[in-house]
Amino acid sequence: MAAAIEQKTLFTLPIAPSGSQPGGHLTCSTLVLPSSSSSSSTEPPPSKIYILTLTSPPDNRLTDTLCTALLTALDILEFSPTKYPPGVVITTSSLPKFFSNGLDLSSALSSPTFLPEKLYALFRRYLTYPMPTIGLLNGHVFAGGLMLAMTMDYRVMNPHRGFACVNELDFGVPLKPAMSAIFRTKCVPTTYKRLVLEAHRFGGAEAKEAGIVDLTGGLAETLAFVQEKKLSDKCKSGIYGLMKGEMYREVVEGYLSPEGHEREEERVRRMVEEEGRRREVGEKRVGEMMSKSKL
């Protein structure tokens, strides 16, 4: 029987109630590694693997306060290198059923600042974070939850429980340009189509086959993956974030920046207006044609 993976809590941040969500907390922990010293008083060496665990029942909805907690945790880990040596950041959930069920739509759509100042800021942060990031998807990861996971460098999905799905099609809320841009960048066209135009639900094995996740498993498999890829050492040269920023420049600068968001919102507004005019003209034309031909 495999030994239990021992973790040590480093800090905890509150997730305040927001909209319909009751809030919760985010815990940052690290692995407890065996000490090379025989003295029981010796502090175990740092593992350089940090695990951010979301606990915001019932389903880790992405609210302004949850986004703030994640952004704060990422800042603490990046800007305290003496206390927390750069390494790997794993983001997961303590809720058995959900990694994240997406946005709290009522509060998200009612706040004009939520997308550019909270959600997109969080997406930008993960896309350009100067350490390797991994989403450990323990349960369902829907809509905005999957978008968040896709901004991370790697994803590991539970092979037995949970689906990955972009279900906006089912409830009639179009993807924002920045959201589509993330999926276009991270998915091959056939997977992008199945996610967006079919709202297909991918289980763990199918998500791996489609390239949505890199492997299936839990924490043990994730840690083995970190060791295999030597991810803890990838950021030691100090250019990891710069490399990612250039890799995802079109998304980060073109869609997720405040200027990009404003420009794309205006473009979508014009597109919606043009679609309304097109439908009005089309319905009038077809109505006249049917009336004349008695169809």
Backbone as CSV, one residue per row, in Angstrom:
resi,resn,N_x,N_y,N_z,CA_x,CA_y,CA_z,C_x,C_y,C_z
1,MET,0.842,-1.201,0.000,0.000,0.000,0.000,0.880,1.255,0.000
2,ALA,0.608,2.245,-0.906,1.425,3.443,-1.024,1.283,4.301,0.227
3,ALA,2.419,4.931,0.606,2.402,5.797,1.777,1.579,7.038,1.492
4,ALA,0.956,7.571,2.538,0.158,8.782,2.392,1.069,9.956,2.067
5,ILE,0.551,10.892,1.294,1.311,12.088,0.934,1.068,13.131,2.011
6,GLU,2.102,13.418,2.785,1.966,14.346,3.899,2.148,15.783,3.411
7,GLN,1.261,16.654,3.867,1.329,18.057,3.479,1.399,18.943,4.722
8,LYS,1.992,20.109,4.533,2.102,21.100,5.598,1.438,22.381,5.119
9,THR,0.522,22.928,5.898,-0.150,24.170,5.540,0.805,25.349,5.713
10,LEU,0.895,26.170,4.678,1.750,27.355,4.711,0.948,28.596,5.071
11,PHE,-0.206,28.778,4.467,-1.071,29.903,4.800,-2.477,29.621,4.298
12,THR,-3.427,30.341,4.852,-4.837,30.224,4.464,-5.391,31.615,4.217
13,LEU,-6.158,31.753,3.137,-6.774,33.028,2.791,-8.292,32.870,2.780
14,PRO,-9.021,33.854,3.262,-10.482,33.770,3.236,-11.018,34.049,1.835
15,ILE,-12.133,33.419,1.509,-12.918,33.757,0.321,-14.240,34.298,0.842
16,ALA,-14.394,35.605,0.790,-15.577,36.242,1.369,-16.823,35.893,0.571
17,PRO,-17.993,35.919,1.205,-19.243,35.709,0.463,-19.366,36.724,-0.667
18,SER,-19.967,36.287,-1.779,-20.136,37.171,-2.932,-21.358,36.726,-3.716
19,GLY,-22.279,37.648,-3.961,-23.494,37.300,-4.679,-24.243,36.198,-3.960
20,SER,-24.547,35.125,-4.701,-25.272,33.998,-4.112,-24.353,32.983,-3.447
21,GLN,-23.037,33.222,-3.497,-22.079,32.248,-2.986,-21.689,32.561,-1.548
22,PRO,-21.662,31.542,-0.694,-21.406,31.775,0.728,-19.946,32.001,1.083
23,GLY,-19.034,31.757,0.134,-17.620,31.945,0.422,-16.971,30.702,1.004
24,GLY,-15.748,30.864,1.483,-14.994,29.729,2.010,-13.561,30.143,2.261
25,HIS,-12.615,29.329,1.805,-11.213,29.671,2.024,-10.321,28.974,1.001
26,LEU,-9.115,29.504,0.870,-8.069,28.908,0.036,-6.905,28.549,0.945
27,THR,-6.419,27.328,0.818,-5.292,26.875,1.620,-4.094,26.614,0.717
28,CYS,-2.946,27.142,1.093,-1.698,26.828,0.401,-0.900,25.877,1.277
29,SER,-0.543,24.738,0.703,0.244,23.755,1.442,1.435,23.327,0.603
30,THR,2.349,22.634,1.243,3.498,22.079,0.544,3.727,20.666,1.044
31,LEU,4.533,19.912,0.335,4.817,18.550,0.751,5.811,18.543,1.899
32,VAL,5.682,17.575,2.756,6.655,17.365,3.824,7.617,16.299,3.338
33,LEU,8.860,16.714,3.077,9.868,15.785,2.572,10.670,15.210,3.733
34,PRO,11.133,13.979,3.589,11.965,13.401,4.642,13.235,14.220,4.822
35,SER,13.598,14.497,6.054,14.810,15.254,6.333,16.023,14.342,6.251
36,SER,17.129,14.892,5.727,18.368,14.113,5.640,19.048,13.991,6.992
37,SER,18.596,14.776,7.954,19.179,14.743,9.294,18.401,13.788,10.181
38,SER,19.091,13.165,11.108,18.443,12.240,12.038,17.758,12.985,13.180
39,SER,18.055,14.282,13.300,17.468,15.061,14.389,16.006,15.357,14.102
40,SER,15.156,15.070,15.043,13.733,15.297,14.870,13.391,16.777,14.900
41,SER,14.327,17.621,15.399,14.066,19.051,15.495,14.399,19.788,14.201
42,THR,15.053,19.095,13.263,15.442,19.740,12.009,14.220,19.984,11.143
43,GLU,14.114,21.204,10.630,12.999,21.561,9.755,13.152,20.817,8.431
44,PRO,12.094,20.116,7.958,12.181,19.413,6.678,12.503,20.376,5.543
45,PRO,13.258,19.941,4.548,13.616,20.824,3.440,12.383,21.206,2.629
46,PRO,12.377,22.419,2.032,11.223,22.815,1.225,11.104,21.954,-0.022
47,SER,9.882,21.629,-0.411,9.675,20.767,-1.571,9.617,21.554,-2.868
48,LYS,9.384,22.859,-2.776,9.196,23.719,-3.950,7.969,23.316,-4.763
49,ILE,7.063,22.577,-4.136,5.777,22.233,-4.749,4.692,22.811,-3.851
50,TYR,3.897,23.716,-4.417,2.875,24.423,-3.654,1.495,24.029,-4.174
51,ILE,0.609,23.693,-3.245,-0.722,23.216,-3.597,-1.753,24.216,-3.088
52,LEU,-2.441,24.873,-4.022,-3.513,25.803,-3.682,-4.829,25.039,-3.751
53,THR,-5.495,24.923,-2.617,-6.722,24.139,-2.531,-7.910,25.048,-2.253
54,LEU,-8.872,25.049,-3.176,-10.072,25.869,-3.054,-11.147,25.126,-2.272
55,THR,-11.750,25.817,-1.327,-12.885,25.279,-0.573,-13.929,26.378,-0.494
56,SER,-14.797,26.423,-1.505,-15.858,27.431,-1.551,-17.149,26.735,-1.963
57,PRO,-17.796,26.052,-1.015,-19.006,25.279,-1.324,-20.110,26.154,-1.914
58,PRO,-20.997,25.574,-2.718,-21.055,24.140,-2.983,-20.211,23.671,-4.161
59,ASP,-19.687,24.617,-5.001,-19.053,24.154,-6.232,-17.950,25.072,-6.754
60,ASN,-17.326,25.848,-5.848,-16.189,26.700,-6.226,-16.503,27.618,-7.407
61,ARG,-17.620,28.324,-7.331,-17.947,29.294,-8.380,-16.904,30.416,-8.398
62,LEU,-16.598,30.879,-9.602,-15.602,31.941,-9.749,-16.258,33.295,-9.477
63,THR,-16.099,33.770,-8.276,-16.606,35.075,-7.867,-15.442,36.052,-7.793
64,ASP,-15.760,37.322,-7.566,-14.685,38.304,-7.430,-13.788,37.974,-6.249
65,THR,-14.364,37.478,-5.163,-13.559,37.195,-3.975,-12.721,35.924,-4.138
66,LEU,-13.237,34.933,-4.857,-12.424,33.740,-5.113,-11.258,34.095,-6.030
67,CYS,-11.514,34.904,-7.047,-10.429,35.347,-7.931,-9.374,36.117,-7.142
68,THR,-9.830,36.983,-6.233,-8.908,37.765,-5.416,-8.041,36.864,-4.548
69,ALA,-8.637,35.824,-3.977,-7.872,34.900,-3.135,-6.787,34.193,-3.939
70,LEU,-7.126,33.742,-5.146,-6.125,33.091,-5.990,-5.022,34.059,-6.394
71,LEU,-5.395,35.262,-6.791,-4.392,36.258,-7.176,-3.461,36.581,-6.008
72,THR,-4.026,36.693,-4.816,-3.212,36.974,-3.638,-2.250,35.838,-3.346
73,ALA,-2.743,34.600,-3.438,-1.887,33.441,-3.180,-0.734,33.375,-4.178
74,LEU,-1.035,33.630,-5.446,0.015,33.615,-6.470,1.044,34.711,-6.207
75,ASP,0.588,35.871,-5.764,1.508,36.952,-5.418,2.411,36.556,-4.248
76,ILE,1.830,35.985,-3.222,2.616,35.588,-2.047,3.722,34.613,-2.451
77,LEU,3.390,33.643,-3.270,4.375,32.640,-3.663,5.456,33.227,-4.570
78,GLU,5.076,34.156,-5.448,6.085,34.732,-6.343,6.992,35.725,-5.633
79,PHE,6.411,36.570,-4.798,7.160,37.696,-4.255,7.715,37.443,-2.850
80,SER,7.747,36.178,-2.428,8.403,35.809,-1.157,9.389,34.675,-1.426
81,PRO,10.370,34.900,-2.336,11.234,33.796,-2.754,12.119,33.234,-1.652
82,THR,12.451,34.064,-0.659,13.274,33.556,0.440,12.487,32.562,1.287
83,LYS,11.233,32.910,1.521,10.387,32.026,2.329,9.827,30.877,1.506
84,TYR,9.453,31.177,0.261,8.867,30.160,-0.617,9.684,30.098,-1.912
85,PRO,10.704,29.249,-1.956,11.553,29.164,-3.146,10.733,28.834,-4.395
86,PRO,11.026,29.448,-5.522,10.268,29.187,-6.752,10.259,27.698,-7.097
87,GLY,9.094,27.247,-7.563,8.955,25.834,-7.905,7.773,25.593,-8.806
88,VAL,6.801,24.822,-8.324,5.618,24.438,-9.088,4.377,24.763,-8.266
89,VAL,3.330,25.276,-8.941,2.077,25.586,-8.257,0.975,24.689,-8.808
90,ILE,0.380,23.904,-7.931,-0.748,23.025,-8.269,-2.017,23.655,-7.701
91,THR,-3.046,23.782,-8.514,-4.324,24.325,-8.052,-5.372,23.226,-8.105
92,THR,-6.072,23.025,-6.996,-7.054,21.951,-6.931,-8.207,22.358,-6.015
93,SER,-9.046,21.412,-5.680,-10.240,21.660,-4.863,-10.352,20.595,-3.781
94,SER,-10.907,20.990,-2.651,-11.177,20.021,-1.586,-12.568,19.425,-1.709
95,LEU,-13.387,19.982,-2.626,-14.757,19.509,-2.794,-14.748,18.250,-3.661
96,PRO,-15.266,17.138,-3.179,-15.158,15.880,-3.920,-15.777,15.915,-5.314
97,LYS,-16.842,16.682,-5.499,-17.578,16.637,-6.758,-17.102,17.657,-7.783
98,PHE,-16.535,18.783,-7.324,-16.240,19.883,-8.236,-14.810,20.407,-8.079
99,PHE,-14.157,20.646,-9.216,-13.003,21.553,-9.249,-13.562,22.971,-9.281
100,SER,-14.387,23.272,-10.277,-15.128,24.532,-10.318,-16.274,24.416,-11.301
101,ASN,-17.419,24.944,-10.913,-18.612,24.899,-11.756,-18.793,26.198,-12.547
102,GLY,-17.724,26.978,-12.689,-17.778,28.167,-13.519,-18.152,29.420,-12.768
103,LEU,-18.624,30.415,-13.520,-18.931,31.721,-12.947,-20.238,31.702,-12.159
104,ASP,-20.309,32.596,-11.195,-21.587,32.939,-10.583,-22.190,34.007,-11.484
105,LEU,-22.994,33.568,-12.473,-23.413,34.451,-13.567,-24.144,35.701,-13.103
106,SER,-25.007,35.555,-12.116,-25.806,36.709,-11.685,-24.926,37.854,-11.214
107,SER,-23.922,37.554,-10.410,-23.045,38.616,-9.919,-22.024,39.021,-10.970
108,ALA,-21.565,38.053,-11.787,-20.564,38.360,-12.810,-21.116,39.321,-13.849
109,LEU,-22.343,39.051,-14.320,-22.922,39.868,-15.378,-23.409,41.219,-14.876
110,SER,-23.615,41.331,-13.567,-24.105,42.600,-13.019,-22.977,43.569,-12.704
111,SER,-21.746,43.102,-12.731,-20.607,43.966,-12.400,-19.778,44.245,-13.648
112,PRO,-19.674,45.497,-14.077,-18.897,45.814,-15.278,-17.394,45.642,-15.097
113,THR,-16.950,45.542,-13.846,-15.510,45.415,-13.598,-15.065,43.978,-13.367
114,PHE,-16.021,43.039,-13.211,-15.637,41.677,-12.852,-14.745,41.044,-13.920
115,LEU,-15.163,41.106,-15.183,-14.370,40.456,-16.230,-12.979,41.082,-16.370
116,PRO,-12.865,42.372,-16.657,-11.523,42.910,-16.908,-10.629,42.975,-15.679
117,GLU,-11.206,43.220,-14.495,-10.378,43.479,-13.317,-10.187,42.273,-12.414
118,LYS,-11.038,41.262,-12.546,-10.919,40.086,-11.689,-10.638,38.827,-12.507
119,LEU,-11.622,38.401,-13.315,-11.478,37.130,-14.022,-10.338,37.177,-15.034
120,TYR,-10.309,38.208,-15.879,-9.264,38.282,-16.888,-7.898,38.535,-16.263
121,ALA,-7.876,39.260,-15.161,-6.618,39.445,-14.440,-6.084,38.097,-13.946
122,LEU,-6.984,37.247,-13.477,-6.581,35.920,-13.023,-6.116,35.060,-14.192
123,PHE,-6.830,35.113,-15.318,-6.409,34.375,-16.506,-5.015,34.830,-16.957
124,ARG,-4.795,36.153,-17.001,-3.487,36.681,-17.398,-2.400,36.194,-16.449
125,ARG,-2.727,36.188,-15.176,-1.725,35.810,-14.159,-1.264,34.378,-14.367
126,TYR,-2.204,33.471,-14.575,-1.815,32.076,-14.786,-1.092,31.894,-16.116
127,LEU,-1.558,32.555,-17.161,-0.933,32.387,-18.484,0.512,32.864,-18.500
128,THR,0.847,33.809,-17.650,2.200,34.371,-17.654,2.940,34.114,-16.342
129,TYR,2.424,33.235,-15.503,3.020,33.040,-14.179,4.438,32.485,-14.321
130,PRO,5.392,33.001,-13.556,6.791,32.625,-13.746,7.192,31.298,-13.120
131,MET,6.228,30.457,-12.833,6.497,29.084,-12.386,5.559,28.159,-13.141
132,PRO,5.926,26.890,-13.311,4.985,25.932,-13.903,3.731,25.813,-13.050
133,THR,2.580,25.768,-13.712,1.294,25.658,-13.012,0.556,24.424,-13.509
134,ILE,-0.131,23.777,-12.585,-0.864,22.554,-12.895,-2.253,22.644,-12.288
135,GLY,-3.265,22.326,-13.083,-4.617,22.198,-12.561,-4.895,20.739,-12.262
136,LEU,-5.112,20.414,-11.000,-5.462,19.057,-10.592,-6.977,19.005,-10.476
137,LEU,-7.610,18.479,-11.517,-9.063,18.537,-11.665,-9.686,17.299,-11.034
138,ASN,-10.111,17.454,-9.791,-10.586,16.312,-9.012,-12.033,15.945,-9.307
139,GLY,-12.794,16.888,-9.902,-14.213,16.647,-10.176,-14.648,17.446,-11.385
140,HIS,-15.944,17.770,-11.457,-16.463,18.508,-12.600,-15.711,19.825,-12.784
141,VAL,-15.428,20.148,-14.040,-14.791,21.421,-14.368,-15.542,21.982,-15.573
142,PHE,-16.483,22.878,-15.281,-17.415,23.379,-16.286,-17.150,24.850,-16.604
143,ALA,-17.437,25.225,-17.857,-17.502,26.621,-18.300,-16.283,27.406,-17.824
144,GLY,-16.520,28.467,-17.017,-15.419,29.293,-16.553,-14.389,28.524,-15.750
145,GLY,-14.807,27.448,-15.087,-13.858,26.617,-14.359,-12.868,25.957,-15.297
146,LEU,-13.374,25.507,-16.462,-12.485,24.907,-17.452,-11.604,25.969,-18.088
147,MET,-12.164,27.165,-18.311,-11.333,28.260,-18.840,-10.156,28.522,-17.916
148,LEU,-10.425,28.581,-16.612,-9.358,28.806,-15.646,-8.317,27.695,-15.738
149,ALA,-8.766,26.455,-15.777,-7.837,25.333,-15.864,-6.994,25.403,-17.133
150,MET,-7.602,25.877,-18.244,-6.876,25.946,-19.511,-5.790,27.012,-19.498
151,THR,-5.870,27.987,-18.586,-4.804,28.988,-18.497,-3.579,28.455,-17.776
152,MET,-3.700,27.291,-17.168,-2.562,26.676,-16.490,-1.739,25.875,-17.498
153,ASP,-0.485,25.609,-17.154,0.426,24.958,-18.098,0.070,23.499,-18.344
154,TYR,-0.385,22.826,-17.314,-0.714,21.408,-17.417,-2.000,21.143,-16.652
155,ARG,-2.675,20.060,-17.029,-3.902,19.653,-16.360,-3.883,18.140,-16.122
156,VAL,-4.325,17.768,-14.930,-4.450,16.357,-14.555,-5.894,16.150,-14.128
157,MET,-6.561,15.139,-14.707,-7.996,14.977,-14.448,-8.295,13.628,-13.806
158,ASN,-9.220,13.658,-12.882,-9.702,12.438,-12.233,-10.226,11.475,-13.304
159,PRO,-9.717,10.255,-13.377,-10.166,9.327,-14.423,-11.510,8.679,-14.129
160,HIS,-12.011,8.829,-12.910,-13.213,8.111,-12.498,-14.431,9.002,-12.235
161,ARG,-14.196,10.297,-12.029,-15.314,11.156,-11.620,-15.117,12.547,-12.204
162,GLY,-16.205,13.091,-12.752,-16.170,14.463,-13.223,-16.081,14.579,-14.731
163,PHE,-16.617,15.678,-15.262,-16.572,15.975,-16.688,-15.979,17.359,-16.905
164,ALA,-15.321,17.503,-18.046,-14.861,18.807,-18.523,-15.808,19.241,-19.625
165,CYS,-16.360,20.449,-19.491,-17.413,20.846,-20.421,-17.511,22.365,-20.509
166,VAL,-17.772,22.849,-21.721,-18.118,24.256,-21.938,-19.593,24.266,-22.321
167,ASN,-20.457,24.527,-21.354,-21.901,24.341,-21.561,-22.660,25.647,-21.776
168,GLU,-21.971,26.711,-22.191,-22.653,27.976,-22.461,-23.734,27.825,-23.524
169,LEU,-23.496,26.923,-24.488,-24.477,26.699,-25.544,-25.829,26.282,-24.965
170,ASP,-25.795,25.508,-23.892,-27.028,24.964,-23.313,-27.881,26.038,-22.648
171,PHE,-27.232,27.078,-22.074,-28.046,28.094,-21.407,-27.965,29.450,-22.101
172,GLY,-27.492,29.475,-23.342,-27.639,30.644,-24.193,-26.807,31.850,-23.820
173,VAL,-25.609,31.625,-23.298,-24.700,32.736,-22.986,-23.463,32.591,-23.863
174,PRO,-23.304,33.445,-24.879,-22.155,33.306,-25.789,-20.834,33.495,-25.057
175,LEU,-19.826,32.786,-25.514,-18.494,32.992,-24.970,-17.995,34.385,-25.339
176,LYS,-17.355,35.031,-24.392,-16.699,36.293,-24.666,-15.465,36.033,-25.546
177,PRO,-15.033,37.034,-26.314,-13.871,36.833,-27.190,-12.643,36.298,-26.460
178,ALA,-12.354,36.825,-25.283,-11.179,36.358,-24.543,-11.310,34.892,-24.157
179,MET,-12.516,34.470,-23.827,-12.746,33.079,-23.445,-12.533,32.153,-24.637
180,SER,-13.076,32.538,-25.785,-12.864,31.742,-26.987,-11.391,31.698,-27.352
181,ALA,-10.690,32.822,-27.176,-9.277,32.887,-27.528,-8.455,31.883,-26.722
182,ILE,-8.811,31.695,-25.457,-8.084,30.726,-24.630,-8.244,29.321,-25.189
183,PHE,-9.473,28.943,-25.536,-9.699,27.604,-26.067,-9.063,27.437,-27.445
184,ARG,-9.101,28.479,-28.284,-8.463,28.390,-29.594,-6.963,28.162,-29.460
185,THR,-6.374,28.790,-28.454,-4.931,28.684,-28.253,-4.534,27.341,-27.668
186,LYS,-5.347,26.816,-26.765,-4.964,25.618,-26.023,-5.500,24.318,-26.623
187,CYS,-6.468,24.388,-27.539,-7.093,23.167,-28.073,-6.892,23.073,-29.580
188,VAL,-6.841,21.852,-30.075,-6.851,21.652,-31.523,-8.264,21.969,-32.024
189,PRO,-8.418,22.327,-33.323,-9.729,22.769,-33.825,-10.871,21.784,-33.592
190,THR,-10.619,20.484,-33.742,-11.713,19.526,-33.559,-12.190,19.499,-32.110
191,THR,-11.270,19.617,-31.161,-11.651,19.647,-29.747,-12.369,20.945,-29.414
192,TYR,-11.872,22.041,-29.958,-12.512,23.351,-29.764,-13.956,23.310,-30.247
193,LYS,-14.178,22.696,-31.407,-15.529,22.593,-31.954,-16.428,21.754,-31.054
194,ARG,-15.926,20.625,-30.582,-16.738,19.758,-29.731,-17.059,20.435,-28.401
195,LEU,-16.118,21.192,-27.871,-16.355,21.902,-26.624,-17.403,22.993,-26.783
196,VAL,-17.245,23.830,-27.819,-18.045,25.047,-27.931,-19.351,24.835,-28.681
197,LEU,-19.313,24.106,-29.800,-20.506,23.963,-30.633,-21.328,22.715,-30.325
198,GLU,-20.790,21.820,-29.517,-21.538,20.622,-29.141,-21.764,20.531,-27.635
199,ALA,-21.078,21.355,-26.862,-21.153,21.296,-25.391,-20.908,19.871,-24.903
200,HIS,-19.967,19.204,-25.556,-19.687,17.803,-25.222,-19.046,17.701,-23.839
201,ARG,-19.439,16.690,-23.110,-18.863,16.448,-21.786,-17.759,15.386,-21.908
202,PHE,-16.554,15.806,-21.597,-15.400,14.924,-21.688,-15.085,14.330,-20.320
203,GLY,-15.112,13.001,-20.223,-14.599,12.342,-19.038,-13.079,12.371,-19.065
204,GLY,-12.464,11.886,-17.999,-11.016,11.980,-17.875,-10.242,11.374,-19.031
205,ALA,-10.540,10.109,-19.366,-9.801,9.429,-20.436,-10.020,10.117,-21.777
206,GLU,-11.268,10.526,-22.052,-11.567,11.187,-23.319,-10.936,12.579,-23.375
207,ALA,-10.883,13.269,-22.233,-10.252,14.582,-22.185,-8.764,14.483,-22.471
208,LYS,-8.134,13.422,-21.995,-6.713,13.217,-22.300,-6.516,12.939,-23.788
209,GLU,-7.368,12.098,-24.345,-7.265,11.772,-25.769,-7.467,13.021,-26.622
210,ALA,-8.328,13.928,-26.179,-8.620,15.150,-26.938,-7.584,16.246,-26.693
211,GLY,-6.668,16.023,-25.779,-5.638,17.008,-25.501,-6.053,18.093,-24.532
212,ILE,-7.212,17.949,-23.900,-7.655,18.940,-22.912,-6.808,18.825,-21.648
213,VAL,-6.493,17.598,-21.263,-5.629,17.370,-20.108,-4.404,16.590,-20.554
214,ASP,-3.361,16.655,-19.720,-2.098,15.998,-20.063,-2.024,14.573,-19.552
215,LEU,-2.739,14.287,-18.488,-2.779,12.934,-17.956,-3.966,12.800,-17.025
216,THR,-4.277,11.582,-16.651,-5.337,11.329,-15.681,-4.708,10.802,-14.396
217,GLY,-5.400,11.070,-13.291,-4.900,10.605,-12.010,-5.240,11.576,-10.904
218,GLY,-4.549,11.431,-9.797,-4.736,12.285,-8.638,-3.429,12.945,-8.249
219,LEU,-3.286,13.242,-6.952,-2.091,13.947,-6.496,-0.833,13.118,-6.708
220,ALA,-0.897,11.823,-6.448,0.289,10.981,-6.611,0.790,11.008,-8.052
221,GLU,-0.136,10.890,-9.001,0.243,10.923,-10.414,0.759,12.308,-10.816
222,THR,0.173,13.342,-10.218,0.627,14.701,-10.501,2.060,14.900,-10.024
223,LEU,2.367,14.425,-8.831,3.724,14.564,-8.299,4.726,13.751,-9.116
224,ALA,4.316,12.582,-9.581,5.197,11.789,-10.440,5.465,12.518,-11.753
225,PHE,4.446,13.202,-12.272,4.570,13.990,-13.500,5.543,15.146,-13.288
226,VAL,5.429,15.816,-12.149,6.349,16.913,-11.810,7.783,16.417,-11.776
227,GLN,7.983,15.248,-11.165,9.324,14.688,-11.071,9.843,14.263,-12.444
228,GLU,8.981,13.626,-13.235,9.385,13.163,-14.565,9.818,14.328,-15.453
229,LYS,9.059,15.424,-15.411,9.344,16.583,-16.261,10.358,17.547,-15.628
230,LYS,10.767,17.235,-14.371,11.681,18.112,-13.635,11.141,19.552,-13.578
231,LEU,9.845,19.663,-13.316,9.186,20.966,-13.376,9.638,21.909,-12.266
232,SER,10.065,21.380,-11.137,10.455,22.243,-10.019,11.652,23.118,-10.354
233,ASP,12.430,22.714,-11.367,13.632,23.467,-11.717,13.463,24.334,-12.957
234,LYS,12.302,24.321,-13.583,12.143,25.006,-14.864,12.208,26.527,-14.746
235,CYS,11.901,27.061,-13.571,11.856,28.521,-13.442,13.129,29.103,-12.845
236,LYS,14.158,28.286,-12.641,15.338,28.786,-11.932,16.126,29.820,-12.728
237,SER,15.997,29.830,-14.064,16.725,30.816,-14.864,16.063,32.189,-14.832
238,GLY,14.809,32.250,-14.373,14.126,33.526,-14.240,13.390,34.018,-15.465
239,ILE,13.348,33.205,-16.541,12.682,33.674,-17.765,11.417,32.894,-18.085
240,TYR,10.990,32.019,-17.188,9.840,31.157,-17.466,8.585,31.981,-17.780
241,GLY,8.319,33.005,-16.978,7.152,33.846,-17.210,7.249,34.630,-18.501
242,LEU,8.452,35.096,-18.843,8.650,35.828,-20.097,8.393,34.930,-21.298
243,MET,8.840,33.700,-21.213,8.615,32.743,-22.304,7.118,32.518,-22.493
244,LYS,6.391,32.377,-21.404,4.941,32.160,-21.489,4.227,33.409,-21.995
245,GLY,4.699,34.579,-21.563,4.081,35.809,-22.013,4.166,35.980,-23.518
246,GLU,5.306,35.584,-24.083,5.449,35.662,-25.538,4.658,34.560,-26.226
247,MET,4.640,33.369,-25.631,3.904,32.247,-26.206,2.415,32.566,-26.344
248,TYR,1.867,33.247,-25.348,0.432,33.539,-25.337,0.152,35.030,-25.545
249,ARG,1.069,35.724,-26.232,0.975,37.178,-26.388,-0.345,37.605,-27.012
250,GLU,-0.790,36.902,-28.050,-2.022,37.304,-28.732,-3.223,37.290,-27.798
251,VAL,-3.264,36.312,-26.897,-4.376,36.223,-25.942,-4.217,37.255,-24.826
252,VAL,-3.021,37.328,-24.265,-2.786,38.193,-23.113,-2.949,39.658,-23.485
253,GLU,-2.330,40.086,-24.585,-2.385,41.497,-24.969,-3.626,41.826,-25.789
254,GLY,-4.032,40.892,-26.646,-5.120,41.187,-27.560,-6.512,41.037,-26.977
255,TYR,-6.651,40.224,-25.935,-7.983,39.942,-25.411,-8.116,40.170,-23.906
256,LEU,-7.091,39.832,-23.145,-7.206,39.861,-21.693,-6.761,41.170,-21.067
257,SER,-6.123,42.043,-21.836,-5.754,43.353,-21.299,-6.998,44.226,-21.211
258,PRO,-6.993,45.252,-20.359,-8.154,46.156,-20.291,-8.485,46.778,-21.647
259,GLU,-7.441,47.158,-22.403,-7.669,47.752,-23.710,-8.256,46.732,-24.677
260,GLY,-7.730,45.521,-24.644,-8.243,44.468,-25.509,-9.681,44.119,-25.179
261,HIS,-9.991,44.070,-23.895,-11.361,43.781,-23.468,-12.329,44.846,-23.980
262,GLU,-11.951,46.109,-23.831,-12.823,47.195,-24.266,-13.027,47.155,-25.778
263,ARG,-11.952,46.928,-26.508,-12.050,46.865,-27.968,-12.930,45.713,-28.420
264,GLU,-12.758,44.548,-27.811,-13.531,43.377,-28.213,-14.998,43.499,-27.815
265,GLU,-15.273,44.137,-26.688,-16.662,44.370,-26.289,-17.377,45.239,-27.325
266,GLU,-16.675,46.251,-27.820,-17.262,47.122,-28.842,-17.475,46.356,-30.145
267,ARG,-16.530,45.517,-30.511,-16.674,44.714,-31.728,-17.870,43.772,-31.622
268,VAL,-18.025,43.128,-30.479,-19.146,42.209,-30.285,-20.472,42.973,-30.298
269,ARG,-20.485,44.175,-29.709,-21.709,44.978,-29.727,-22.143,45.273,-31.162
270,ARG,-21.181,45.649,-32.005,-21.508,45.915,-33.404,-21.965,44.652,-34.115
271,MET,-21.349,43.527,-33.787,-21.708,42.261,-34.414,-23.140,41.864,-34.046
272,VAL,-23.507,42.060,-32.774,-24.863,41.728,-32.330,-25.881,42.636,-33.016
273,GLU,-25.566,43.917,-33.136,-26.470,44.840,-33.825,-26.644,44.456,-35.289
274,GLU,-25.543,44.091,-35.934,-25.612,43.683,-37.341,-26.412,42.390,-37.495
275,GLU,-26.271,41.497,-36.552,-27.036,40.249,-36.603,-28.523,40.536,-36.472
276,GLY,-28.887,41.490,-35.604,-30.285,41.856,-35.461,-30.849,42.435,-36.746
277,ARG,-30.075,43.308,-37.381,-30.522,43.883,-38.655,-30.627,42.814,-39.736
278,ARG,-29.667,41.906,-39.766,-29.680,40.835,-40.775,-30.925,39.972,-40.630
279,ARG,-31.259,39.624,-39.396,-32.432,38.782,-39.162,-33.723,39.536,-39.520
280,GLU,-33.761,40.813,-39.189,-34.952,41.606,-39.497,-35.179,41.671,-41.004
281,VAL,-34.130,41.943,-41.758,-34.241,42.013,-43.216,-34.592,40.648,-43.793
282,GLY,-33.943,39.606,-43.273,-34.189,38.253,-43.772,-35.613,37.800,-43.521
283,GLU,-36.120,38.041,-42.319,-37.491,37.634,-42.001,-38.510,38.390,-42.845
284,LYS,-38.251,39.686,-43.090,-39.160,40.471,-43.932,-39.159,39.952,-45.362
285,ARG,-37.960,39.672,-45.885,-37.848,39.192,-47.259,-38.520,37.841,-47.438
286,VAL,-38.257,36.925,-46.523,-38.843,35.587,-46.615,-40.356,35.658,-46.420
287,GLY,-40.809,36.537,-45.512,-42.250,36.683,-45.300,-42.959,37.153,-46.545
288,GLU,-42.395,38.133,-47.249,-42.986,38.622,-48.489,-42.984,37.546,-49.569
289,MET,-41.897,36.794,-49.638,-41.783,35.738,-50.641,-42.820,34.643,-50.379
290,MET,-43.002,34.264,-49.144,-43.948,33.217,-48.806,-45.390,33.690,-49.045
291,SER,-45.618,34.993,-48.773,-46.958,35.523,-49.004,-47.324,35.521,-50.488
292,LYS,-46.369,35.892,-51.346,-46.616,35.928,-52.775,-46.779,34.551,-53.387
293,SER,-45.979,33.608,-52.881,-46.001,32.259,-53.460,-46.992,31.340,-52.747
294,LYS,-47.601,31.857,-51.659,-48.567,31.099,-50.877,-47.947,29.810,-50.326
295,LEU,-46.712,29.885,-49.885,-46.032,28.720,-49.294,-46.546,28.460,-47.878
